[in-house]
């Protein structure tokens, strides 16, 4: 039984490894990216227990787990409620924390993060 379990784990690990395209030096997350018909502006938990991102604007099977360096960059200026913001703002924040958009038009894309 232990031998079968060991062989299964090796097979499962090899199967997962073979499905991944190698991430070569210089390849990083591309934002925004499209996965399953939805646009993502930051790392996302999709078909994984870890936050991940695509390495192409239109996901074609190349992805990687996100690190602290991989998260989407802030976008300035951005539009929120029809007004242009040049920096982080507390406007509209429930907890009065500064936030900013991850796209040029928050009103359209609803992509944001805390600053």
Buried (B, 14 or more C-beta within 10 A) or exposed (E): EEEEEEEEEEEEEEEEEEEEEEEEEEEBBBBBBBBEEEEBBBBBEBEEEEBBBBBBEEBEEBBBBBEEEBBBEBBEEBBBEEEEBEEBBEEEEEEEEEBBBBBEEBEEBEBBBEE
